[in-house]
Amino acid sequence: MRHSYLRSADRAAGRGERASRVACPPLVAVAHGSTDPGAGSAIADLISLTRARAAARGWPGLDARAAFLDHARPSAAQVLGALAGGARSHGAPDRPAPDDATGSHPVVVLPLLLTAAYHSGTDIPAALREAQAAYPWLTISYGEPLGPHPALWRALDRRLAEADEDARADRTAVVLASAGSSQPTANAAVARMAADWQQARGWRAVVPAYASAAAPGPGQAVAALLRDGATRVVVATYLLAPGRFADRIRDASLAAGAAAVSSPLGALPEVADVLLQRYAEARAAAVVRSGPAPRPSGSPGPALATRVSARS
């Protein structure tokens, strides 16, 4: 049986296709980036899985590409530049299909991040504004981060089961450990995710923790649960890829007495499906606008599409 979030993504994609009658625009997923080579491999595997699941859902040939904010290449500017060059080179294999009505070349950009924070709200939009000014023949639609989303609970369940076969919900306390942010709203979103996951799955407790920028840290959260009487504490790593934060979460948690620490989410079907839903939402929101997008003052090209609302 198809999950409701997949059905809603299909409806969003269907609205977009009926409104525009164009081929699927390229998807550029912008991840944080890491010096850990395993991080790049995890993101590449996720994008490959996303292409495969798109084809299975009737979107064959979706041009999905990864980009990185820092520590890795290619950058968002490099990927968009390659797409823009293909759009200008008739017959080029990476040429985005033009919109029949406007002649522009649509591209959907998504923050490949689990929470809406500084990177998704400031860094990526700044890079996209520069790209839009440099390549006015592209129409760039910008969507939502992956989280929060109920499907990510299932991804967390899967990774915890891999790390600890004995993690029975009724007797296990869980630390949901994220990267952490200087923006309180991002940390609050992780706290809500923890509360919702506990209610949905019946864990003995689920508490948030942050590898940086906020308290408690993962080790502090594990120690507090053990002091409060939990007999078994496991840590769910709420990250997409390995790297410095994943190492910090694992080391601090195990040192504090955690029974197990799960791997980052990585290339899981649930994560790929959420990425496709965010793509469908951004695409549908872009194509239902009537006529070309208005140009901001001084801009040489179409406006960067407004971020679509998160819908889970």
ZAMARGU-4260 file (C-alpha; in steps of 0.2 Angstrom, whole numbers, plus 5000, padded with zeros to 4 digits):
<rodrens>
0) 5000/5000/5000 | 5007/5017/4996 | 5010/5029/5010 | 4999/5045/5010 | 5014/5056/5008
5) 5018/5047/4992 | 5000/5049/4986 | 5001/5068/4990 | 5018/5069/4980 | 5010/5061/4965
10) 4995/5073/4966 | 5007/5087/4966 | 5017/5081/4952 | 5001/5077/4942 | 4995/5095/4944
15) 5012/5102/4938 | 5012/5091/4923 | 4994/5095/4918 | 4998/5114/4920 | 5014/5114/4911
20) 5015/5099/4899 | 5034/5100/4900 | 5047/5086/4904 | 5053/5085/4922 | 5064/5099/4925
25) 5081/5095/4933 | 5083/5093/4952 | 5098/5100/4960 | 5099/5094/4979 | 5111/5105/4989
30) 5119/5096/5004 | 5130/5104/5017 | 5146/5095/5012 | 5160/5087/5022 | 5179/5083/5021
35) 5174/5065/5025 | 5174/5056/5008 | 5160/5045/5015 | 5149/5059/5015 | 5150/5063/4997
40) 5148/5044/4993 | 5132/5044/5004 | 5125/5059/4995 | 5129/5051/4978 | 5120/5035/4983
45) 5105/5045/4989 | 5104/5054/4972 | 5106/5038/4963 | 5092/5030/4973 | 5081/5045/4970
50) 5083/5043/4951 | 5078/5025/4952 | 5063/5028/4963 | 5058/5043/4952 | 5058/5031/4937
55) 5048/5018/4946 | 5035/5032/4949 | 5033/5036/4931 | 5047/5050/4930 | 5060/5041/4920
60) 5075/5051/4916 | 5074/5063/4930 | 5090/5073/4930 | 5094/5073/4948 | 5111/5080/4953
65) 5120/5084/4970 | 5129/5100/4975 | 5137/5106/4991 | 5138/5121/5001 | 5156/5119/5007
70) 5170/5106/5009 | 5166/5097/4993 | 5162/5100/4974 | 5152/5103/4964 | 5145/5119/4971
75) 5127/5124/4967 | 5134/5138/4956 | 5144/5125/4946 | 5129/5113/4944 | 5118/5127/4939
80) 5131/5134/4927 | 5133/5117/4919 | 5114/5116/4917 | 5113/5134/4910 | 5127/5130/4897
85) 5117/5115/4892 | 5102/5125/4890 | 5111/5137/4878 | 5119/5123/4868 | 5105/5116/4857
90) 5105/5097/4857 | 5117/5096/4872 | 5114/5080/4883 | 5111/5090/4899 | 5100/5103/4892
95) 5085/5107/4903 | 5069/5106/4893 | 5061/5123/4889 | 5044/5128/4895 | 5033/5128/4880
100) 5024/5144/4885 | 5039/5155/4891 | 5054/5147/4883 | 5063/5148/4899 | 5072/5132/4906
105) 5065/5127/4923 | 5076/5120/4937 | 5071/5114/4954 | 5083/5117/4968 | 5081/5109/4985
110) 5090/5110/5001 | 5096/5093/5005 | 5095/5096/5024 | 5084/5090/5038 | 5079/5106/5046
115) 5076/5124/5040 | 5090/5134/5047 | 5103/5147/5041 | 5110/5137/5026 | 5092/5134/5019
120) 5086/5151/5023 | 5102/5162/5019 | 5117/5153/5011 | 5107/5143/4997 | 5095/5157/4992
125) 5110/5169/4991 | 5119/5157/4979 | 5103/5155/4969 | 5101/5174/4967 | 5118/5175/4960
130) 5115/5160/4948 | 5098/5168/4942 | 5107/5184/4938 | 5121/5175/4929 | 5109/5164/4919
135) 5093/5173/4916 | 5086/5160/4904 | 5085/5148/4919 | 5069/5148/4930 | 5074/5142/4947
140) 5061/5136/4959 | 5067/5133/4977 | 5058/5121/4988 | 5058/5115/5006 | 5071/5105/5017
145) 5067/5087/5019 | 5062/5088/5037 | 5051/5088/5047 | 5042/5073/5038 | 5033/5058/5045
150) 5043/5047/5033 | 5059/5051/5042 | 5053/5042/5057 | 5052/5026/5047 | 5070/5030/5041
155) 5076/5032/5059 | 5067/5016/5064 | 5076/5007/5050 | 5093/5013/5055 | 5090/5010/5074
160) 5085/4992/5070 | 5101/4990/5061 | 5111/4996/5076 | 5101/4988/5090 | 5090/4973/5087
165) 5085/4973/5105 | 5078/4991/5104 | 5060/4988/5110 | 5050/5004/5110 | 5042/5001/5127
170) 5058/4999/5137 | 5070/5010/5127 | 5074/5028/5128 | 5080/5037/5113 | 5091/5052/5110
175) 5087/5060/5093 | 5104/5068/5089 | 5105/5082/5076 | 5119/5093/5070 | 5112/5108/5080
180) 5109/5126/5074 | 5112/5144/5080 | 5094/5147/5075 | 5082/5142/5089 | 5068/5138/5077
185) 5078/5124/5069 | 5082/5116/5086 | 5064/5118/5091 | 5059/5108/5075 | 5070/5094/5080
190) 5062/5094/5098 | 5045/5093/5090 | 5051/5079/5079 | 5057/5070/5094 | 5040/5072/5103
195) 5030/5067/5087 | 5041/5052/5085 | 5039/5046/5103 | 5020/5048/5102 | 5019/5039/5085
200) 5031/5024/5090 | 5028/5023/5109 | 5046/5024/5114 | 5049/5025/5133 | 5056/5043/5129
205) 5063/5053/5115 | 5073/5068/5119 | 5083/5080/5107 | 5101/5083/5107 | 5113/5093/5097
210) 5131/5090/5091 | 5134/5109/5091 | 5127/5126/5094 | 5114/5121/5107 | 5111/5110/5122
215) 5110/5097/5128 | 5124/5088/5118 | 5122/5069/5114 | 5132/5063/5129 | 5123/5075/5141
220) 5106/5068/5135 | 5111/5050/5137 | 5118/5053/5154 | 5102/5062/5159 | 5091/5048/5154
225) 5101/5035/5163 | 5101/5046/5179 | 5082/5047/5177 | 5080/5028/5177 | 5081/5023/5159
230) 5089/5005/5159 | 5092/5006/5140 | 5097/5021/5130 | 5100/5022/5111 | 5105/5036/5100
235) 5096/5040/5083 | 5108/5050/5072 | 5098/5063/5063 | 5110/5067/5050 | 5111/5063/5031
240) 5129/5058/5030 | 5144/5053/5040 | 5157/5066/5045 | 5163/5077/5060 | 5145/5078/5068
245) 5141/5060/5066 | 5158/5055/5074 | 5155/5068/5088 | 5138/5060/5091 | 5144/5042/5091
250) 5159/5045/5102 | 5150/5056/5115 | 5135/5045/5116 | 5145/5029/5118 | 5156/5037/5131
255) 5141/5042/5141 | 5133/5024/5141 | 5122/5023/5126 | 5119/5005/5121 | 5119/5009/5102
260) 5121/5023/5090 | 5113/5022/5073 | 5121/5027/5057 | 5116/5043/5048 | 5101/5041/5037
265) 5110/5041/5020 | 5103/5032/5005 | 5086/5025/5012 | 5070/5024/5002 | 5061/5034/5014
270) 5073/5048/5012 | 5073/5047/4993 | 5054/5047/4993 | 5053/5063/5004 | 5066/5071/4992
275) 5054/5067/4977 | 5039/5074/4987 | 5048/5091/4990 | 5053/5091/4971 | 5035/5088/4966
280) 5029/5102/4978 | 5041/5114/4972 | 5038/5110/4954 | 5019/5111/4956 | 5020/5128/4965
285) 5031/5134/4951 | 5020/5129/4936 | 5003/5134/4942 | 5009/5152/4943 | 5000/5162/4929
290) 5013/5169/4916 | 5031/5173/4919 | 5037/5177/4936 | 5039/5195/4940 | 5057/5202/4940
295) 5064/5210/4955 | 5071/5227/4953 | 5088/5227/4944 | 5087/5208/4940 | 5091/5203/4922
300) 5081/5187/4923 | 5065/5179/4930 | 5063/5180/4949 | 5069/5166/4960 | 5053/5157/4964
305) 5046/5159/4982 | 5049/5145/4994 | 5035/5133/4994 | 5026/5129/5011 | 5031/5113/5020
310) 5018/5100/5018 | 5019/5083/5026
</rodrens>
